[in-house]
Amino acid sequence: MLSYQRRAILFGCNLVSQCCNSYEYCVSCCLNPARTQKDLVLKLKIAKPVSAGTYSSIFDYCAGRCRHNSESVVHENAYLSDFHHCFSLPSNSSGDSDVQIEARLVGIKIIAGRQGESCDSVCKSNGQSCVPNKLALLNQCQIMQKYFSCKGSCLASIGADQPAEVVDDAPNDLNPGACLYTEKQSILSCDGSHQHTRRLCPCA
């Protein structure tokens, strides 16, 4: 008979997206040292406030992360799939591979908007809605470079219109052709726009 953890890996979890169809399977897969890096997990804050503490053990991380995960919902009231118990690192953590990022975008249509458009507008024109909790996944150079040319440049910036590409005919001081990401994740929004950028938008 297969062990509990072995069954979880075989039947209950998508090991690419690191999401499972039950809480128990999720915790079991998460506890596997090959899937969860202890040194990264124990540095993570339990919540966003500066005063928040860190996880005391891998088990605490797995138990908490598998229970609720904003990245597994769409429009804040529906799950993206049956595999909604996820143990992957939060999207703004280091160490995400392209495969992991793409897996978390399953069910999301990524659309490059027109100049000056907000993501709300971009998605609406495609009969969909912007999914705000996926913006952080797109706010990375390696992802933007798949959809924009970026002209060899990807720069940190501050603006609610990011992630975005500066249009070619923008003033020189705005770095025409460059891709922009923000280091301040809290300002990412679906309604941000700028007259000289094209946004990269997550729609569903």
C-alpha positions as CSV (number, residue, x, y, z in Angstrom):
1,M,0.0,0.0,0.0
2,L,1.3,3.5,-0.9
3,S,2.2,5.8,2.0
4,Y,0.0,8.8,2.7
5,Q,2.6,11.2,1.3
6,R,3.2,9.1,-1.8
7,R,-0.5,9.0,-2.5
8,A,-0.7,12.8,-2.0
9,I,2.0,13.3,-4.6
10,L,0.5,10.9,-7.1
11,F,-3.2,11.8,-6.8
12,G,-3.9,14.9,-4.9
13,C,-1.4,17.6,-6.1
14,N,-0.3,19.4,-9.2
15,L,3.4,19.5,-8.5
16,V,4.0,22.2,-11.1
17,S,1.6,24.7,-9.7
18,Q,2.2,23.3,-6.2
19,C,-1.6,23.2,-5.5
20,C,-3.7,20.3,-4.3
21,N,-7.3,19.4,-4.2
22,S,-7.4,18.8,-0.4
23,Y,-5.9,20.5,2.6
24,E,-4.4,17.3,3.9
25,Y,-2.7,16.5,0.6
26,C,-1.3,20.0,0.4
27,V,0.3,19.9,3.9
28,S,1.7,16.5,3.1
29,C,3.3,17.6,-0.2
30,C,4.5,20.8,1.4
31,L,6.4,19.0,4.1
32,N,8.5,17.2,1.5
33,P,12.0,18.8,1.8
34,A,12.4,18.4,-2.0
35,R,9.4,20.8,-2.6
36,T,9.7,23.4,0.2
37,Q,13.0,25.2,0.9
38,K,13.4,25.5,4.6
39,D,15.8,28.5,4.5
40,L,13.4,30.5,2.4
41,V,10.2,29.5,4.3
42,L,11.6,30.4,7.7
43,K,12.4,33.9,6.6
44,L,8.9,34.6,5.4
45,K,6.7,36.9,7.4
46,I,3.3,35.4,8.4
47,A,1.6,38.6,7.4
48,K,2.3,41.9,5.6
49,P,2.8,44.3,8.5
50,V,6.4,45.1,9.4
51,S,5.7,43.9,12.9
52,A,4.6,40.5,11.8
53,G,6.7,37.5,12.9
54,T,8.1,34.7,10.8
55,Y,7.1,31.0,10.7
56,S,8.7,28.9,13.5
57,S,8.7,25.7,11.5
58,I,8.1,24.2,8.1
59,F,4.9,22.6,9.5
60,D,3.6,26.0,10.6
61,Y,4.2,27.4,7.2
62,C,2.5,24.5,5.4
63,A,-0.5,24.4,7.7
64,G,-1.0,28.1,7.2
65,R,-0.2,28.4,3.6
66,C,-2.4,25.5,2.5
67,R,-5.4,26.7,4.5
68,H,-5.8,30.0,2.6
69,N,-4.2,31.5,-0.4
70,S,-5.4,34.6,-2.2
71,E,-3.6,33.5,-5.4
72,S,-6.0,30.6,-5.9
73,V,-9.1,32.7,-6.2
74,V,-10.5,34.9,-9.0
75,H,-12.7,37.9,-8.4
76,E,-12.4,37.2,-4.7
77,N,-15.4,34.9,-4.7
78,A,-14.5,31.8,-6.8
79,Y,-11.7,29.3,-7.0
80,L,-9.6,29.2,-10.1
81,S,-9.7,25.4,-10.0
82,D,-10.3,22.4,-7.7
83,F,-6.6,22.6,-6.8
84,H,-6.9,25.6,-4.5
85,H,-4.9,24.5,-1.5
86,C,-1.5,25.8,-2.5
87,F,1.8,25.6,-0.7
88,S,4.0,27.6,-3.1
89,L,5.9,30.6,-1.9
90,P,4.0,33.9,-2.2
91,S,4.4,35.5,-5.6
92,N,6.6,38.3,-4.3
93,S,9.1,35.9,-2.8
94,S,12.4,35.1,-4.4
95,G,13.2,31.8,-6.0
96,D,10.1,31.5,-8.3
97,S,10.9,29.7,-11.5
98,D,9.2,30.7,-14.8
99,V,7.4,27.3,-14.7
100,Q,6.0,28.0,-11.2
101,I,5.0,31.5,-12.2
102,E,3.3,30.3,-15.4
103,A,1.5,27.5,-13.4
104,R,0.0,30.1,-11.1
105,L,-1.3,32.0,-14.1
106,V,-3.3,29.0,-15.4
107,G,-6.8,30.2,-16.2
108,I,-5.6,33.8,-16.6
109,K,-5.4,35.5,-20.0
110,I,-2.4,37.8,-20.1
111,I,-3.0,40.8,-22.4
112,A,-0.8,43.7,-23.4
113,G,-2.9,46.8,-23.4
114,R,-2.9,49.8,-25.7
115,Q,-1.1,53.0,-24.8
116,G,-2.7,54.8,-21.9
117,E,-5.2,52.0,-21.0
118,S,-5.8,50.7,-17.5
119,C,-6.0,46.9,-16.9
120,D,-9.7,47.3,-16.0
121,S,-10.2,48.8,-19.5
122,V,-8.0,46.2,-21.2
123,C,-9.8,43.2,-19.7
124,K,-13.3,44.7,-20.1
125,S,-12.7,45.2,-23.8
126,N,-12.0,41.5,-24.0
127,G,-15.1,40.6,-22.1
128,Q,-13.3,39.8,-18.9
129,S,-12.3,41.4,-15.6
130,C,-8.8,42.3,-14.2
131,V,-7.6,39.9,-11.5
132,P,-5.7,42.2,-9.1
133,N,-4.0,39.4,-7.1
134,K,-2.2,38.2,-10.2
135,L,-0.5,41.6,-10.9
136,A,2.4,40.8,-8.6
137,L,3.2,37.7,-10.8
138,L,3.4,39.8,-13.9
139,N,5.5,42.5,-12.1
140,Q,8.7,40.7,-13.0
141,C,11.2,41.3,-15.8
142,Q,11.4,37.7,-17.0
143,I,7.6,37.7,-17.4
144,M,7.3,41.1,-19.1
145,Q,10.0,40.1,-21.6
146,K,7.8,37.4,-22.9
147,Y,5.1,39.9,-23.9
148,F,7.1,43.1,-24.6
149,S,10.4,43.7,-26.4
150,C,11.6,45.8,-23.4
151,K,14.5,47.0,-25.7
152,G,17.0,45.3,-23.4
153,S,16.0,47.4,-20.4
154,C,13.9,46.5,-17.4
155,L,13.8,49.2,-14.8
156,A,12.4,49.6,-11.2
157,S,9.9,52.4,-11.1
158,I,7.0,53.7,-9.0
159,G,3.6,53.8,-10.5
160,A,0.1,52.3,-10.4
161,D,0.4,51.6,-14.1
162,Q,3.0,48.9,-13.7
163,P,4.0,46.3,-14.9
164,A,4.2,48.1,-18.2
165,E,6.3,49.0,-21.2
166,V,7.1,52.6,-22.1
167,V,6.0,53.4,-25.6
168,D,8.6,54.2,-28.2
169,D,7.5,57.8,-28.8
170,A,7.6,58.7,-25.1
171,P,9.9,61.6,-24.0
172,N,13.5,60.5,-23.6
173,D,13.5,61.0,-19.9
174,L,10.9,58.3,-19.5
175,N,13.1,55.6,-21.1
176,P,11.2,54.8,-24.3
177,G,10.9,51.1,-25.0
178,A,11.9,50.1,-21.5
179,C,9.8,47.7,-19.3
180,L,8.9,49.0,-15.8
181,Y,8.2,47.1,-12.7
182,T,7.5,48.5,-9.2
183,E,9.3,47.4,-6.1
184,K,6.3,48.7,-4.1
185,Q,3.8,45.9,-4.6
186,S,1.1,47.6,-2.5
187,I,0.5,50.2,-5.2
188,L,-0.2,47.6,-8.0
189,S,-3.8,48.2,-9.2
190,C,-6.1,47.3,-12.1
191,D,-7.2,50.9,-12.6
192,G,-3.7,52.5,-12.9
193,S,-2.7,54.0,-16.2
194,H,-0.2,56.4,-17.8
195,Q,-0.3,58.2,-21.1
196,H,3.1,56.9,-22.1
197,T,2.9,53.2,-21.1
198,R,1.2,50.0,-22.2
199,R,0.2,47.7,-19.3
200,L,0.5,44.0,-19.0
201,C,-2.8,42.7,-17.6
202,P,-4.1,39.5,-16.0
203,C,-7.7,39.0,-17.1
204,A,-10.3,36.3,-16.4
